[in-house]
Amino acid sequence: MAAIEMNTGLQTKIGRYRWTICSLVFYATTINYLDRQVISLLKPTLEKEFNWTESDYSNIVVAFQFAYALGMVGAGRFIDKIGTKIGYALTLTLWSIASVLHAFATGTVSFAVFRAFLGVTEAGNFPAAFKTVAEWFPKKERAFAGGIFNSGTNVGAILAPLLVPWLAINYSWKVAFIAIGAIGFVWLIFWFIYYEIPSKQKRLSKAEFDYIHSDVEPDTHTATGEEKPKITWTQLLGYKQTWAFIVGKFLTDGIWWFFLFWLPAFLNSQYHLVGMQVSLPIAFVYTLAGIASVFGGWLPMWFVKAKGWDIVKARKTSMLIYAFFPLTVMVSQAAGSYGMWYAVVIIGIAASAHQAWSANLFTTVSDMFPKNSVASVVGIGGMAGGFGGMAVAKVAGKLFDHYKALGHIETGYYILFLYCGLGYLLAWFIMFRLLVPKMKPIEV
């Protein structure tokens, strides 16, 4: 208790404005996931209206992921070039417009086009978000801040099944897209009121400014105070540190997107849940994941403060712990034979492990790269994650169509769950045993 009181007093003395910035990024990430999950919750309705097969739906998902993958690289460089304030605002404005446009889709092709527009514009969220964290937090707090704002993905995923089916049932699926898409425009007001980089933010105290910049990191400025030239993509791809992040994203992002886009379909296929019936189990899964996202960022910070570990050991150990938990999802269907909630709890554990893993995976970028390249590296890794998601989506569509025709669609889910369980340990081994065992910052 005394330690908590001392820490609270220290935070009050330093200042807390950086957490206001973190809350803005949290809300933007919540909106990001609200917008992207609408289609998965409306899948049964849209399948009937447009006569979609499982492959049709997977192709629409792939359109989003392909555009998202390409957009991540351009978005990262774009954010690094024009800055977080304007870059974040512009990307959120465009993805909100893209979300609203879904209401005007007339078939599979137009849905795919609008999903691609949504994908390429939503790609700006995470490069902008983690660049914001790198600008506003010292290294020791970045995973915790990342975990907090990354929990917005779960809040969005919780709110979506509570709002979208209700809007569709009481109004129409078109109103669901319009209403959810319009939320982003409210965020813009608060962003422009409260956001500015630390050196220009008048609300920020000198004590907090000094605290934010208290960590030693690769120098991004010359002796005269001018910012050094940004590292090119070609140069970035020459570093093992970049490839470690690429591998981590490629092997694990598809797992998260599989849960996001197919969990409602799984509940419908295996337990015949429709409409508002999916709201509670999906909300439960993402509530667990939201808690884990914050915990995932807190644990390495605790290792540093309580155990005296260096940040590398704390980060790697935390991520290894999280990599073991998804193994449970491989038995989710067997457990589900005793009741739906057994399967839901196990899937919730796996989704939680992903969010804890992700909070630290993103932070490895700011651990190893200077601030002026963070968004670019996040973008490159995001592209890899998008391609990984595309691969999982295409395989899912083919598997589910094949086994549905045989009357055994559950076999398709079993195969996908095997990969979901093993992907994180494989990623950890390649990253921290083969590529960057010491996680050394790059030398420019």
ZAMARGU-4260 file (C-alpha; in steps of 0.2 Angstrom, whole numbers, plus 5000, padded with zeros to 4 digits):
<rodrens>
0) 5000/5000/5000 | 5014/5012/5004 | 5022/5008/4988 | 5006/5012/4979 | 5004/5029/4988
5) 5023/5033/4984 | 5020/5029/4966 | 5004/5040/4965 | 5013/5054/4973 | 5027/5053/4961
10) 5015/5053/4946 | 5006/5068/4953 | 5023/5077/4954 | 5028/5072/4937 | 5011/5075/4929
15) 4999/5064/4920 | 4996/5073/4903 | 5004/5058/4893 | 4989/5047/4899 | 4977/5060/4892
20) 4986/5057/4875 | 4985/5038/4878 | 4966/5039/4881 | 4964/5048/4864 | 4974/5034/4855
25) 4963/5021/4865 | 4947/5028/4859 | 4954/5029/4841 | 4958/5011/4842 | 4941/5006/4849
30) 4933/5015/4834 | 4945/5006/4822 | 4939/4989/4828 | 4921/4994/4829 | 4921/4998/4811
35) 4931/4983/4805 | 4920/4970/4815 | 4903/4976/4808 | 4903/4964/4793 | 4907/4948/4803
40) 4892/4951/4814 | 4881/4954/4799 | 4888/4939/4790 | 4872/4928/4792 | 4861/4942/4786
45) 4872/4947/4771 | 4875/4929/4766 | 4856/4927/4764 | 4854/4944/4755 | 4868/4942/4743
50) 4869/4922/4742 | 4887/4922/4748 | 4897/4906/4750 | 4911/4904/4763 | 4924/4908/4749
55) 4914/4923/4744 | 4915/4929/4762 | 4933/4925/4764 | 4937/4934/4747 | 4929/4950/4755
60) 4940/4947/4770 | 4955/4945/4760 | 4951/4961/4750 | 4952/4971/4767 | 4968/4962/4772
65) 4977/4964/4756 | 4973/4983/4756 | 4977/4984/4774 | 4994/4975/4771 | 4999/4987/4757
70) 4992/5002/4767 | 5002/4998/4782 | 5019/5002/4773 | 5013/5018/4765 | 5004/5023/4781
75) 5020/5021/4792 | 5030/5031/4780 | 5016/5044/4778 | 5014/5046/4797 | 5033/5048/4799
80) 5033/5061/4786 | 5019/5072/4791 | 5018/5069/4809 | 5005/5060/4820 | 4993/5075/4823
85) 4988/5077/4805 | 4992/5060/4799 | 4981/5051/4813 | 4967/5063/4810 | 4967/5061/4791
90) 4968/5042/4792 | 4953/5041/4804 | 4943/5052/4794 | 4945/5042/4778 | 4942/5025/4787
95) 4926/5032/4794 | 4920/5037/4777 | 4924/5020/4770 | 4914/5012/4784 | 4899/5022/4780
100) 4900/5018/4761 | 4897/4999/4765 | 4879/5004/4767 | 4878/5008/4749 | 4886/4991/4743
105) 4875/4981/4731 | 4884/4964/4730 | 4900/4955/4733 | 4911/4965/4722 | 4906/4982/4729
110) 4908/4975/4747 | 4925/4970/4742 | 4929/4987/4735 | 4923/4996/4751 | 4932/4983/4762
115) 4948/4987/4752 | 4945/5006/4755 | 4942/5002/4774 | 4958/4992/4774 | 4970/5004/4766
120) 4964/5018/4777 | 4963/5009/4794 | 4981/5004/4791 | 4986/5021/4798 | 4980/5017/4815
125) 4994/5007/4823 | 5008/5016/4815 | 5001/5032/4821 | 4997/5025/4838 | 5014/5017/4842
130) 5023/5033/4835 | 5012/5043/4847 | 5017/5031/4862 | 5035/5032/4857 | 5034/5051/4857
135) 5025/5053/4873 | 5031/5039/4885 | 5048/5033/4891 | 5053/5016/4886 | 5049/5008/4903
140) 5031/5013/4901 | 5028/5010/4882 | 5022/4992/4884 | 5010/4997/4897 | 5004/5012/4887
145) 5003/5001/4872 | 4993/4988/4882 | 4981/5001/4887 | 4977/5008/4870 | 4978/4991/4862
150) 4964/4986/4874 | 4953/4997/4863 | 4953/4983/4850 | 4944/4973/4863 | 4932/4986/4869
155) 4928/4989/4850 | 4925/4970/4848 | 4914/4970/4864 | 4904/4985/4859 | 4901/4979/4841
160) 4891/4963/4845 | 4880/4974/4858 | 4877/4987/4845 | 4877/4980/4827 | 4864/4966/4829
165) 4853/4978/4838 | 4854/4991/4825 | 4852/4978/4811 | 4836/4970/4819 | 4828/4987/4824
170) 4833/4997/4808 | 4843/4988/4795 | 4860/4982/4791 | 4863/4998/4781 | 4860/5009/4796
175) 4872/4998/4806 | 4886/5003/4795 | 4882/5021/4794 | 4879/5023/4813 | 4895/5014/4818
180) 4905/5023/4804 | 4900/5040/4810 | 4907/5038/4827 | 4924/5043/4821 | 4920/5060/4817
185) 4916/5064/4835 | 4934/5058/4840 | 4942/5071/4828 | 4935/5086/4839 | 4944/5080/4854
190) 4960/5075/4845 | 4962/5093/4838 | 4959/5100/4855 | 4971/5090/4866 | 4984/5083/4854
195) 5001/5091/4850 | 5019/5083/4851 | 5027/5086/4868 | 5039/5100/4863 | 5024/5110/4857
200) 5011/5105/4870 | 5008/5120/4882 | 4998/5109/4894 | 5013/5098/4897 | 5024/5102/4913
205) 5043/5103/4911 | 5044/5089/4924 | 5034/5077/4914 | 5043/5082/4898 | 5059/5078/4906
210) 5052/5061/4912 | 5046/5057/4895 | 5063/5059/4888 | 5073/5051/4903 | 5077/5035/4894
215) 5093/5032/4884 | 5089/5028/4866 | 5097/5029/4849 | 5100/5047/4845 | 5088/5054/4831
220) 5096/5072/4831 | 5112/5080/4826 | 5123/5090/4837 | 5114/5106/4831 | 5097/5099/4836
225) 5091/5095/4819 | 5083/5079/4816 | 5094/5066/4807 | 5087/5059/4790 | 5075/5045/4791
230) 5080/5028/4787 | 5075/5022/4770 | 5064/5006/4768 | 5079/4998/4759 | 5090/5001/4774
235) 5077/4995/4787 | 5075/4979/4778 | 5094/4976/4780 | 5092/4974/4799 | 5088/4958/4808
240) 5078/4969/4820 | 5065/4973/4806 | 5064/4955/4801 | 5061/4949/4818 | 5045/4961/4819
245) 5040/4955/4802 | 5040/4937/4807 | 5031/4940/4823 | 5017/4949/4814 | 5016/4937/4799
250) 5014/4922/4810 | 5002/4929/4823 | 4991/4943/4816 | 4981/4930/4805 | 4977/4921/4821
255) 4969/4937/4829 | 4960/4941/4813 | 4953/4923/4812 | 4945/4925/4829 | 4939/4943/4824
260) 4931/4938/4807 | 4925/4920/4811 | 4921/4919/4829 | 4903/4924/4826 | 4902/4911/4812
265) 4909/4898/4823 | 4896/4901/4836 | 4883/4900/4823 | 4890/4884/4815 | 4893/4875/4830
270) 4880/4881/4842 | 4867/4889/4831 | 4868/4906/4839 | 4860/4920/4828 | 4857/4939/4830
275) 4859/4945/4848 | 4863/4928/4854 | 4881/4930/4850 | 4883/4946/4859 | 4886/4939/4877
280) 4899/4926/4872 | 4909/4937/4860 | 4908/4951/4873 | 4915/4939/4886 | 4930/4934/4874
285) 4935/4952/4871 | 4933/4957/4889 | 4945/4944/4894 | 4957/4950/4880 | 4955/4968/4885
290) 4961/4964/4903 | 4975/4954/4896 | 4981/4968/4884 | 4983/4979/4899 | 4991/4965/4910
295) 5002/4961/4895 | 5010/4978/4895 | 5011/4979/4914 | 5021/4963/4917 | 5037/4968/4909
300) 5036/4984/4918 | 5034/4975/4934 | 5049/4964/4930 | 5060/4979/4927 | 5054/4988/4943
305) 5052/4974/4955 | 5065/4961/4949 | 5078/4974/4943 | 5078/4965/4926 | 5084/4974/4910
310) 5070/4978/4897 | 5076/4965/4885 | 5075/4950/4898 | 5058/4957/4904 | 5051/4958/4886
315) 5057/4941/4880 | 5051/4932/4896 | 5034/4940/4896 | 5031/4936/4877 | 5037/4918/4880
320) 5024/4916/4895 | 5010/4923/4883 | 5015/4911/4869 | 5011/4896/4879 | 4993/4901/4883
325) 4986/4899/4865 | 4990/4880/4865 | 4974/4878/4875 | 4963/4883/4859 | 4968/4866/4851
330) 4956/4858/4863 | 4942/4871/4863 | 4931/4860/4852 | 4933/4845/4863 | 4929/4855/4878
335) 4915/4863/4869 | 4906/4846/4868 | 4902/4848/4886 | 4894/4865/4883 | 4897/4880/4873
340) 4904/4891/4887 | 4919/4879/4889 | 4924/4883/4871 | 4921/4901/4873 | 4932/4902/4889
345) 4946/4893/4880 | 4945/4904/4865 | 4944/4919/4877 | 4961/4913/4884 | 4969/4912/4867
350) 4963/4929/4862 | 4969/4936/4878 | 4986/4929/4875 | 4987/4937/4858 | 4983/4954/4865
355) 4996/4952/4879 | 5008/4946/4866 | 5004/4960/4854 | 5006/4974/4867 | 5024/4969/4868
360) 5027/4964/4850 | 5023/4982/4845 | 5034/4989/4858 | 5049/4979/4852 | 5050/4992/4838
365) 5052/5007/4849 | 5065/4996/4859 | 5076/4993/4844 | 5073/5008/4833 | 5074/5027/4834
370) 5058/5037/4835 | 5059/5044/4818 | 5058/5026/4811 | 5045/5018/4822 | 5030/5021/4811
375) 5039/5015/4796 | 5044/4999/4804 | 5027/4996/4812 | 5020/4999/4794 | 5032/4986/4787
380) 5027/4973/4800 | 5009/4977/4798 | 5010/4973/4780 | 5017/4956/4784 | 5003/4954/4797
385) 4991/4958/4783 | 4998/4945/4772 | 4998/4932/4786 | 4980/4936/4789 | 4976/4934/4770
390) 4984/4917/4770 | 4973/4912/4785 | 4958/4919/4777 | 4960/4910/4761 | 4964/4894/4769
395) 4948/4896/4780 | 4937/4899/4766 | 4943/4884/4756 | 4943/4872/4771 | 4925/4878/4777
400) 4918/4876/4760 | 4926/4859/4758 | 4921/4852/4775 | 4903/4860/4774 | 4900/4851/4758
405) 4905/4835/4767 | 4894/4839/4782 | 4909/4841/4794 | 4913/4859/4795 | 4920/4857/4812
410) 4935/4848/4805 | 4939/4864/4796 | 4939/4874/4813 | 4949/4860/4821 | 4963/4862/4808
415) 4963/4881/4810 | 4963/4880/4829 | 4979/4869/4828 | 4988/4883/4819 | 4981/4896/4831
420) 4988/4886/4846 | 5006/4884/4839 | 5009/4900/4830 | 5015/4911/4845 | 5029/4898/4851
425) 5035/4897/4833 | 5036/4916/4831 | 5045/4918/4848 | 5058/4905/4843 | 5062/4913/4827
430) 5062/4930/4834 | 5072/4928/4850 | 5082/4913/4846 | 5087/4915/4828 | 5086/4934/4824
435) 5087/4945/4839 | 5092/4936/4854 | 5099/4952/4862 | 5087/4964/4855 | 5101/4977/4852
440) 5095/4994/4846 | 5100/4997/4828 | 5116/5008/4825 | 5113/5021/4811
</rodrens>
